[in-house]
Amino acid sequence: MGPLGHSLAALMAVALSPVVAAALLARPRLRHGLGERLGRIESASDERLWVHASSVGEAKAATRLVNALAEAGHLVRTSTSTLPGREVFRRDLPEIDSNLAPFDHPWCVAAAIRRGRPGLSVLIETELWPSWIASCARHEIPVVVASGRLSDRSFPRYRKIRRLMALTLRHVAAVGARTDLDAERFVELGVPEERVRVTGDLKLDPPTDQPALAIDLIRALADAPVVIGGSTHPGEEEALLDGIEDAEKAGHAFILVLAPREIGRAAEIVRLCRARLRRVHRRSELEGRHLVPGEVLVLDTLGELAALYATASIAFVGGTLVPVGGHNLVEPVHAGCPVLFGPRCENVRKVVEILEVGGAGRRGSSPEALAAEIVSGFDDLEACRVRGEIGRETLESHRGSVEQTRAMIEEVLERHAPPTS
C-alpha cells in the first residue's frame, strides 16, 4: 500500500473509531474475538486455501467443500463473520485453523493476510468485501466466489454502485454461481463473463451421511409426533404456537420444537410459551425428560437441528413469514421431512421451485395459512411421509456442486501457479 493508501486508511480508521466503540459498548458480544477481527490470527507456516463463510448456514455449506479440498491434498484454513459460524467450523473441522474474519479495513486485512498466508481466497455466497478483495489482488492472491448468490434485496443495492463494484469484481478470478440468474447478475456487476459459470448451490448438494442425534433427544421425543420450527424469527414462533392450538382443536397432538435463528432469543421464547400456558423446556436443561404431546422444546444449542429434522413429521423453516428471505430449506428435506414455509422466500427461490414442483414443500401465505397446513398434514401423516421421501429423492438429482466447485478452484490454482523453470 502506497502513501496515499495509508493516508486513506488512517482517515477511515479515525472516522470509524467512534462507530466501532459505540458498537462494542452496545453489543458486548462483539468484544469476543476482537483481536481476530483486527487481524491478529494464528500464523500459518505454509500458504493455504482460505475459505470464508458468513455465518452458521454458510459455514455448514462450506464444510463439505473444505473436506473435499483437504482430501485432495490442499492445506486449508477457514473464517466466518460470526462467533456461531466459527463454532460450526471448529466443531466440524477441529483439525483446521478457523478464525473470525478481519474487519474490512486495509490495516486489519493486511495483518490477517500477513499471518494467514492465503494462496487462494474462497468467498462463500455474497461475502464480497472490497478491502479484502483489493488486498488479495495487490498480493496476487486469486479470489474465487463459490455458491455465488446475489439476492433480490442485495442486487439492486449493488447495481446502484455498479461502477464501484466493477472495480472490485474485476479482480475476482472465478465465480461459481448457484443459478443462471445469479450468474447473469455477477456479469452485470462487472465480473468478466468468461470467469463465471454455474456450479450449483453447495447447500443443495446432499450430504453423504445424515448426522446422528444425541441419545437424550431421541428419548425425549420418542413418545409423540414432532413438529419443528427451524431458524425462526420473532413472529414466527407465535404462528407455530397458533398451529399447535389449531391442531389440538382438530384432535391432533404433537411436540413442538422451536429452534430460533439466534440462540440468544431462547429465554424470550420460553417466556412466550409460558404466556401461552405451554409447558416448555430448554434443550440445555433437558436432564433426561420425556416430553409429551403439547409440550415445547426450545433448541438453545448449536449443531443439532439438522439431525433433529429426521425425527419430525413436519418442519417449518423460518425467515419466510417475515421479510428476511428464507433460511436453509434443504436440511429438513435431506432428512426426508416435508417442509412448510411462508411467502418471503427471495433468498431460497430456486429451492422453493424444486420443492413445490415435487410437492415436498408447501407455502403458507400467512400465519393462519401456516397453521392450516400443519392441521392438514396431521390429517394424513402417511401422505406427509411420502412427500418427504419425494423431496429427498428430488434433491439427489442436484448432487455434484461440491465437486464442481472443487474442480473450479483447482483450475484457478493451476492458472495462477508460478511457471516452472
C-alpha positions in Angstrom: 0.0 0.0 0.0 1.4 3.4 -1.0 1.4 6.7 0.9 -2.0 7.7 -0.4 -3.5 4.3 0.5 -2.1 4.6 4.0 -3.5 8.1 4.4 -6.9 7.0 3.3 -6.8 4.0 5.6 -5.8 6.3 8.5 -8.7 8.6 7.7 -11.1 5.6 7.6 -9.8 4.4 11.0 -10.3 7.8 12.6 -13.8 8.2 11.0 -14.9 4.7 12.0 -13.4 4.5 15.5 -16.5 6.2 17.2 -18.8 3.8 15.4 -16.8 0.8 16.4 -16.5 2.0 20.0 -20.3 2.5 20.2 -20.9 -0.9 18.7 -18.6 -2.6 21.2 -20.5 -0.8 24.1 -23.9 -1.6 22.7 -23.2 -5.2 21.8 -20.6 -6.7 24.2 -20.6 -10.0 22.2 -18.6 -8.1 19.5 -15.7 -7.9 22.0 -15.2 -11.6 21.8 -12.6 -12.3 19.2 -11.8 -8.7 18.8 -8.1 -9.5 18.2 -9.0 -11.8 15.3 -11.2 -9.1 13.8 -8.2 -6.7 13.9 -6.2 -9.3 12.0 -4.3 -10.9 14.9 -4.8 -14.6 13.9 -2.7 -17.7 14.3 0.2 -17.6 11.9 0.5 -20.2 9.1 3.8 -21.8 8.2 2.6 -22.5 4.6 0.3 -21.0 2.1 -3.3 -22.2 2.5 -6.6 -22.0 0.7 -8.6 -19.6 2.9 -12.4 -20.4 2.8 -14.6 -17.7 4.2 -18.3 -18.0 5.1 -20.6 -15.5 6.6 -22.4 -17.4 9.4 -23.8 -20.7 10.5 -25.7 -21.7 7.3 -22.9 -20.8 5.0 -20.3 -22.4 7.3 -22.3 -25.7 7.2 -22.4 -25.5 3.4 -18.7 -24.8 3.2 -17.7 -27.6 5.5 -18.1 -30.3 2.8 -16.2 -28.2 0.3 -13.3 -27.8 2.9 -13.3 -31.5 3.4 -13.1 -32.1 -0.4 -10.2 -29.7 -0.7 -8.4 -31.2 2.2 -8.9 -34.8 0.8 -7.4 -33.6 -2.4 -4.2 -32.6 -0.6 -4.7 -28.9 -0.1 -3.9 -27.0 3.1 -7.0 -25.1 4.2 -8.0 -22.5 6.8 -11.4 -21.1 7.4 -13.0 -17.9 8.7 -16.5 -16.6 9.4 -18.0 -13.2 10.3 -19.8 -14.5 13.4 -18.9 -16.4 16.6 -21.6 -19.1 15.9 -20.2 -19.6 12.4 -16.7 -20.1 13.8 -18.1 -22.6 16.3 -19.5 -24.6 13.4 -16.1 -24.8 11.7 -14.2 -25.6 14.9 -16.7 -28.3 15.9 -17.0 -30.0 12.5 -13.4 -29.4 11.3 -11.3 -29.4 14.5 -8.1 -30.1 12.7 -8.3 -27.0 10.5 -7.5 -23.5 11.7 -10.5 -21.2 12.0 -10.8 -17.6 12.9 -13.1 -14.6 12.7 -12.7 -12.6 9.6 -10.9 -9.3 9.9 -12.8 -6.0 9.8 -12.8 -4.9 6.1 -10.3 -2.2 6.7 -6.9 -2.2 4.8 -4.8 -2.4 8.0 -6.9 -5.3 9.5 -6.9 -7.2 6.3 -3.2 -6.7 5.7 -2.4 -8.1 9.2 -4.7 -11.1 8.6 -3.2 -11.8 5.2 0.4 -11.5 6.5 -0.3 -14.0 9.2 -2.7 -16.3 7.4 -0.7 -16.6 4.2 -3.6 -17.4 1.8 -2.5 -18.8 -1.5 -6.1 -18.5 -2.8 -9.2 -17.0 -1.2 -12.7 -18.7 -1.5 -15.7 -16.5 -0.6 -19.0 -18.3 0.0 -22.2 -16.8 -1.5 -22.1 -13.0 -1.1 -19.1 -12.2 1.0 -17.8 -9.5 -1.4 -15.6 -7.4 0.9 -13.8 -4.7 -1.1 -10.7 -4.2 1.1 -10.2 -8.0 1.3 -10.5 -8.5 -2.5 -8.3 -5.4 -3.2 -5.6 -6.6 -0.8 -5.7 -10.1 -2.3 -5.2 -8.5 -5.8 -2.2 -6.5 -4.5 -0.6 -9.7 -3.2 -1.5 -11.6 -6.4 -3.8 -14.0 -4.4 -6.6 -15.2 -6.7 -10.2 -14.8 -5.3 -12.9 -17.3 -6.1 -16.6 -16.9 -5.2 -18.3 -20.3 -4.5 -22.0 -20.9 -4.5 -22.3 -17.3 -5.5 -25.6 -15.6 -4.9 -27.0 -12.1 -5.4 -30.4 -11.9 -3.8 -33.4 -9.7 -4.8 -32.5 -7.4 -1.9 -28.8 -7.1 -2.3 -28.6 -6.9 -6.1 -30.5 -3.6 -6.5 -28.2 -2.0 -3.9 -25.0 -3.3 -5.7 -26.4 -2.1 -9.0 -26.7 1.4 -7.7 -22.9 1.4 -7.2 -22.1 -0.7 -10.2 -19.1 1.3 -11.2 -17.5 0.9 -7.8 -18.5 -2.8 -7.7 -16.9 -3.4 -11.1 -13.6 -2.0 -9.7 -13.7 -4.7 -7.0 -15.2 -7.6 -9.0 -12.7 -7.3 -11.9 -10.2 -8.8 -9.5 -12.2 -12.0 -9.0 -10.6 -14.9 -10.7 -13.8 -17.1 -10.9 -17.4 -17.2 -9.8 -19.2 -20.4 -9.3 -22.8 -19.2 -9.3 -25.8 -21.0 -7.8 -28.2 -20.4 -10.7 -28.3 -18.9 -14.2 -29.9 -15.7 -12.7 -27.1 -15.3 -10.2 -24.5 -15.8 -13.0 -26.2 -13.1 -15.0 -26.2 -10.7 -12.1 -22.4 -11.2 -11.4 -21.7 -10.4 -15.0 -23.9 -7.3 -14.9 -22.0 -6.1 -11.9 -18.6 -6.4 -13.6 -17.2 -9.9 -13.4 -15.9 -10.8 -16.9 -18.4 -13.3 -18.4 -15.7 -15.9 -19.2 -14.9 -16.1 -15.4 -18.5 -17.0 -14.5 -20.1 -20.5 -14.5 -23.0 -22.2 -12.8 -21.7 -24.8 -10.3 -24.9 -25.1 -8.2 -25.8 -24.5 -4.6 -23.5 -26.0 -2.0 -26.5 -26.2 0.3 -28.4 -28.3 -2.2 -25.7 -31.0 -2.5 -27.0 -33.9 -0.5 -24.8 -35.0 2.4 -23.1 -38.4 2.3 -24.4 -39.2 5.8 -27.3 -38.0 7.9 -26.0 -36.5 11.2 -26.7 -38.6 14.3 -29.0 -37.4 17.0 -28.0 -37.4 20.7 -29.4 -40.2 22.7 -31.2 -38.0 25.2 -33.0 -36.2 22.4 -34.1 -39.4 20.9 -35.6 -40.5 24.2 -37.1 -37.1 24.9 -39.0 -37.1 21.6 -39.8 -40.8 21.3 -43.4 -40.7 22.6 -45.2 -38.4 20.2 -45.1 -36.9 16.7 -42.8 -33.9 16.4 -43.2 -30.6 14.5 -40.0 -28.4 14.2 -39.8 -24.7 13.6 -36.2 -24.2 12.4 -34.3 -20.9 12.2 -37.3 -18.9 13.4 -37.6 -15.1 13.9 -39.9 -13.1 16.1 -43.5 -13.5 15.0 -42.9 -17.0 13.5 -42.9 -18.7 16.9 -46.3 -17.2 17.6 -47.5 -18.6 14.3 -46.3 -22.1 15.3 -47.9 -21.8 18.7 -51.2 -20.9 17.0 -50.6 -24.0 14.8 -50.3 -26.3 17.8 -53.5 -24.9 19.3 -55.5 -25.3 16.0 -54.2 -28.9 15.7 -55.3 -29.7 19.2 -58.8 -28.4 18.4 -58.8 -30.7 15.4 -57.9 -33.7 17.5 -54.2 -33.8 16.8 -51.3 -33.6 19.3 -47.6 -33.3 18.9 -44.4 -31.9 20.5 -43.3 -28.6 19.1 -39.5 -27.9 18.8 -38.6 -24.3 18.3 -35.0 -23.6 17.0 -34.6 -19.8 16.8 -32.1 -18.3 14.3 -30.4 -16.5 17.2 -29.9 -18.8 20.2 -29.8 -15.7 22.4 -33.6 -15.4 21.9 -34.2 -18.7 23.8 -35.2 -17.0 27.1 -37.6 -14.8 25.2 -39.2 -17.8 23.5 -39.5 -19.6 26.8 -41.4 -16.6 28.2 -43.7 -16.5 25.2 -44.6 -20.2 25.6 -45.3 -19.8 29.2 -47.6 -16.9 28.5 -49.5 -19.3 26.2 -49.7 -21.7 29.2 -47.4 -24.2 27.4 -45.1 -26.4 29.3 -41.7 -25.6 27.9 -38.1 -26.9 28.2 -34.7 -25.6 27.1 -32.7 -28.3 25.4 -29.6 -27.4 27.5 -31.7 -28.2 30.6 -33.4 -31.3 29.3 -32.0 -33.6 32.0 -33.4 -36.9 30.8 -37.1 -35.7 30.5 -39.5 -37.5 28.2 -41.7 -34.8 26.5 -45.4 -35.4 26.0 -47.8 -34.0 23.3 -48.5 -30.3 23.8 -45.1 -29.5 25.3 -42.5 -27.3 23.6 -38.7 -27.8 23.4 -36.6 -24.7 22.7 -33.3 -25.6 21.0 -30.7 -23.4 22.6 -27.6 -25.4 21.4 -25.7 -25.4 18.2 -25.3 -28.2 15.7 -28.3 -30.4 16.5 -31.0 -29.0 14.2 -30.1 -31.0 11.1 -30.2 -34.3 13.0 -33.5 -33.3 14.7 -35.3 -32.9 11.4 -35.1 -36.7 10.9 -37.5 -37.0 13.9 -40.1 -34.6 12.6 -43.4 -35.3 10.9 -43.4 -31.7 9.5 -40.9 -28.9 9.6 -41.3 -25.2 9.1 -38.3 -23.1 8.1 -38.1 -19.6 9.3 -37.2 -16.3 7.8 -40.2 -16.8 5.4 -43.1 -15.4 7.3 -41.1 -12.2 8.0 -39.1 -10.1 5.5 -35.9 -12.0 5.7 -36.0 -14.1 2.6 -35.7 -17.6 4.0 -33.1 -19.9 5.5 -31.9 -23.4 4.9 -34.9 -25.3 3.4 -32.8 -28.3 2.3 -31.7 -29.6 5.7 -35.2 -31.0 6.6 -35.7 -32.3 3.0 -32.3 -34.1 3.1 -33.7 -35.8 6.3 -36.8 -36.9 4.5 -39.1 -34.4 6.2 -41.8 -32.4 4.3 -41.3 -28.7 4.8 -43.5 -25.7 5.2 -42.5 -22.1 4.6 -44.1 -18.6 4.3 -44.3 -16.3 1.3 -40.9 -14.5 1.8 -38.6 -16.9 0.0 -36.4 -14.5 -2.1 -33.1 -16.0 -0.9 -34.2 -19.6 -1.5 -36.2 -19.1 -4.7 -34.6 -22.0 -6.6 -35.1 -24.5 -3.7 -38.7 -23.4 -3.4 -39.3 -24.0 -7.1 -37.8 -27.5 -6.8 -39.8 -28.4 -3.7 -43.1 -27.0 -4.8 -43.0 -28.9 -8.1 -42.4 -32.2 -6.4 -44.9 -31.5 -3.6 -42.2 -31.8 -0.8 -42.6 -28.2 0.1 -45.8 -26.2 0.8 -46.2 -22.4 1.2 -48.4 -20.8 3.7 -49.2 -17.2 2.7 -49.9 -16.1 6.2 -49.6 -17.3 9.8 -53.2 -18.5 9.6 -52.4 -20.5 6.4 -49.4 -22.0 8.0 -51.5 -23.2 10.9 -53.9 -24.7 8.5 -51.1 -26.5 6.6 -50.0 -28.1 9.9 -53.5 -29.3 10.6 -53.8 -30.7 7.1 -50.5 -32.5 7.4 -51.7 -34.3 10.6 -55.0 -35.2 8.9 -52.9 -37.5 6.6 -49.4 -38.3 8.1 -48.8 -41.0 5.6 -49.1 -38.5 2.7 -46.6 -36.3 4.6 -44.2 -39.1 4.8 -44.4 -39.7 1.1 -43.9 -36.0 0.4 -40.8 -36.1 2.5 -39.4 -39.1 0.5 -40.2 -37.4 -2.8 -38.3 -34.3 -1.6 -35.2 -36.3 -0.6 -35.2 -38.2 -4.0 -35.6 -34.9 -5.8 -32.6 -33.3 -4.2 -30.4 -36.3 -5.1 -30.6 -35.1 -8.7 -28.7 -32.0 -7.6 -25.7 -33.8 -6.2 -22.3 -32.6 -7.5 -22.0 -28.9 -6.5 -19.1 -29.6 -4.1 -17.1 -31.5 -6.7 -17.8 -28.9 -9.4 -16.7 -26.1 -7.1 -13.5 -28.0 -6.0 -12.7 -28.5 -9.7 -13.1 -24.8 -10.4 -10.8 -23.9 -7.5 -8.2 -26.2 -8.8 -8.4 -24.8 -12.3 -7.8 -21.3 -10.8 -4.8 -22.6 -8.8 -3.4 -24.1 -12.0 -3.8 -20.9 -14.0 -2.1 -18.9 -11.3 0.7 -21.3 -10.5 4.2 -19.8 -11.0 5.8 -21.0 -14.1 8.2 -24.0 -13.7 11.7 -23.5 -14.9 
